[in-house]
Amino acid sequence: MNFNIRGENIEVTSALKDYAEKKISKLDRYFDSPPVSEVRVNMRVHNNDQVIEVTIPMQGLLLRAEESNTDLYAAIDSVVSKLERQTKKYKTKVNRKSRNLSKDAQLNAFNSMTATTVAVKEEVRDSAFEVVRNKRFNLKPMDAEEAILQMNMLGHNFFVFTNAETNETSVVYKRKDGKYGLIDTE
């Protein structure tokens, strides 16, 4: 993994950088081959809390976690625990889904979890309705169940994806009653 570690309102010391790289590198054990990915780590100070945000874009999967604590080392430990849970959950889901596949197909599915670059572009504009962030990304074809898994792993309320069955853009979202909704385009 290639690390891109930056700090906002905080100086990232070599000790912090080494600690973060060492802890996050432990995620390699969940993959057959180490993922070739650029790990984006953002450390910042917000009020009295130390906040760490880690994003690992991979093919078919985006691991992202954010944690805050008064101690930055404790926040790093917590964020790595979150990423481990996300990875285990995803691999369990893939295992469950691929039970009907042959052994070779299962190995290919796990080994294909290598990095892809997700283009993220931020813009700040002045207007009545201020857009503070603009993201661009490629939509991967998947079914609604996989999209819900991705949405939950990111901790978002909705997720935009290309529906593999219809090849159209769709949105899954979490309803107030805890269930999920699906929006398809016409």
C-alpha positions in Angstrom: 0.0 0.0 0.0 1.1 3.5 -0.8 0.4 6.0 2.0 -0.7 9.6 1.5 -0.7 11.1 5.0 -1.5 14.7 5.6 -2.5 16.9 8.6 -4.8 19.8 9.0 -4.1 22.1 11.9 -1.6 19.5 13.1 2.0 18.6 12.3 2.3 15.0 11.3 5.4 13.8 13.0 7.4 10.8 11.8 6.3 8.8 14.8 2.6 9.4 14.0 3.3 8.6 10.3 5.1 5.4 11.2 2.4 4.3 13.7 -0.4 4.9 11.2 1.4 3.1 8.4 2.2 0.1 10.7 -1.4 -0.2 12.0 -3.1 0.3 8.6 -0.7 -2.2 6.9 -2.1 -4.9 9.2 -5.2 -4.9 6.9 -3.0 -6.7 4.3 -3.6 -10.0 6.1 -7.2 -10.0 5.0 -6.2 -10.3 1.3 -4.5 -13.1 -0.6 -2.2 -10.6 -2.2 -1.5 -7.2 -0.7 -3.8 -4.6 -2.4 -2.0 -2.1 -4.6 -3.8 1.0 -3.4 -3.1 4.5 -2.3 -4.3 4.9 1.3 -5.4 8.4 2.0 -5.0 9.3 5.7 -6.2 12.7 6.9 -5.4 13.8 10.5 -6.9 17.0 11.9 -7.6 18.7 15.1 -11.3 19.7 15.7 -12.0 21.5 19.0 -10.4 19.2 21.6 -10.6 16.1 19.5 -8.0 14.5 17.3 -9.8 13.2 14.1 -8.4 10.7 11.7 -10.0 9.7 8.4 -8.8 6.8 6.3 -9.9 6.1 2.7 -8.7 3.0 0.8 -10.2 2.8 -2.7 -10.0 -0.7 -4.2 -11.6 -2.4 -7.2 -15.2 -3.0 -6.3 -14.8 -1.7 -2.7 -14.2 1.6 -1.0 -13.0 1.2 2.6 -13.5 4.4 4.6 -13.6 5.1 8.3 -13.4 8.2 10.5 -12.7 8.3 14.2 -12.1 11.0 16.8 -10.5 10.8 20.3 -8.5 13.1 22.6 -5.5 10.9 21.8 -4.5 10.5 18.2 -2.9 7.1 18.7 -6.2 5.8 20.2 -8.1 7.3 17.3 -5.7 5.4 14.9 -6.4 2.2 16.7 -10.2 2.7 16.6 -10.2 3.6 12.9 -8.2 0.4 12.1 -10.7 -1.6 14.0 -13.5 -0.1 12.0 -11.7 -0.9 8.7 -11.1 -4.5 9.9 -14.8 -4.9 10.6 -15.7 -3.5 7.2 -13.2 -5.9 5.5 -14.5 -8.9 7.4 -18.1 -8.0 6.6 -17.3 -7.6 2.9 -15.4 -10.9 2.7 -18.1 -12.7 4.6 -20.7 -11.3 2.1 -18.6 -12.3 -0.9 -18.1 -15.8 0.6 -21.8 -16.2 1.2 -22.7 -14.9 -2.3 -20.1 -17.1 -4.1 -20.9 -20.4 -2.5 -22.3 -21.6 -5.8 -19.2 -20.5 -7.7 -16.4 -22.9 -8.3 -13.2 -22.8 -6.2 -11.3 -21.1 -9.0 -13.9 -18.4 -9.4 -13.8 -17.7 -5.6 -10.0 -17.3 -5.7 -10.3 -14.9 -8.7 -13.0 -12.9 -6.8 -10.7 -12.4 -3.8 -7.6 -11.8 -5.8 -9.4 -9.2 -8.0 -9.6 -6.9 -4.9 -6.8 -4.6 -6.1 -6.7 -0.9 -6.3 -8.4 1.4 -8.7 -8.2 5.1 -8.6 -11.3 6.9 -7.7 -11.3 10.4 -9.1 -12.3 12.8 -6.3 -12.6 16.5 -7.1 -13.4 19.1 -4.5 -14.7 22.5 -5.4 -15.8 25.5 -3.3 -18.3 27.9 -4.8 -20.1 31.0 -3.6 -23.8 30.9 -4.2 -27.2 31.0 -2.4 -26.9 27.2 -2.2 -23.3 26.7 -1.4 -21.8 23.4 -2.8 -18.9 22.6 -0.6 -17.7 19.4 -2.2 -18.1 17.8 -5.6 -17.2 14.2 -6.1 -16.8 12.2 -9.3 -16.5 8.5 -9.5 -17.0 5.5 -11.8 -20.2 3.6 -11.2 -19.5 -0.1 -10.9 -22.2 -2.5 -12.1 -23.7 -4.4 -9.0 -26.9 -5.6 -7.7 -29.0 -3.8 -5.0 -27.8 -6.0 -2.2 -24.1 -5.3 -2.9 -24.9 -1.6 -3.2 -26.6 -1.7 0.3 -23.5 -3.4 1.7 -21.3 -0.6 0.2 -23.6 2.1 1.5 -23.5 0.6 5.0 -19.7 0.2 4.9 -19.3 3.9 4.0 -21.8 4.9 6.7 -23.9 6.9 4.2 -27.7 7.2 3.9 -27.7 6.5 0.1 -25.5 5.0 -2.6 -25.6 5.6 -6.4 -24.6 2.6 -8.6 -25.1 1.0 -12.0 -27.7 -1.7 -11.7 -26.2 -4.9 -13.2 -29.6 -6.3 -14.2 -30.8 -3.2 -16.1 -27.5 -1.4 -16.8 -29.2 1.8 -15.6 -28.2 4.2 -12.8 -29.9 3.4 -9.5 -29.9 4.7 -6.0 -30.4 2.7 -2.8 -31.2 4.6 0.4 -31.9 3.8 4.1 -35.5 4.6 5.1 -36.5 6.1 8.5 -38.0 2.7 9.5 -34.6 1.1 9.1 -35.5 -0.7 5.8 -34.0 0.1 2.4 -35.4 1.7 -0.7 -34.4 1.5 -4.3 -34.8 4.2 -6.9 -34.5 3.2 -10.6 -34.4 5.6 -13.6 -36.9 5.5 -16.4 
